[in-house]
Amino acid sequence: MDRAEALKVLEESRVAIDKIDEELIYLIEKRTSLASDIASAKMALGMGIEDKKREDYIQDKIEKISKQRKIDGDFINKIMKILTDLNKKEQEKILRRETNG
């Protein structure tokens, strides 16, 4: 690969990454927006925000997908932990609003 080709590949790859970043943010927003539905359902069922069984399921699912896709499962689990924590934080905010009126 010569310099011109390398610069073209670099630029095209960066443009693709920027687009993927936007898509990821959209998907995170979409995932987080479900916190309201989840919080309402948990409240109606008398459940707390923590759901160890669900978290274990997610961890197992991510481990399987990571192996299939040959992606480092530890990093993917860290990302999923952040997303799960974000969802819990949103649920807590929603439940506080409903509790405090």
C-alpha angles and dihedrals in degrees: 000000000000126000095266092051091046092052090049092049091047093051095045091048092050092050089051091049091050090053092048090049090055090049091049092052090049091050092047089051090048092048092048093048088066089067090088093057091044093049092049092048093047091049091051089049093046092242128147124234093255113081108176093180092056092045091051089049091052091048092051092046092050091048091054094046092047091053092048092049094040093236124143103268094202092062093044090050089052090052091048090048089055091049092047091049090049090052092049090050090053091048090051091052091049094048091048091052092049092046095046094040 
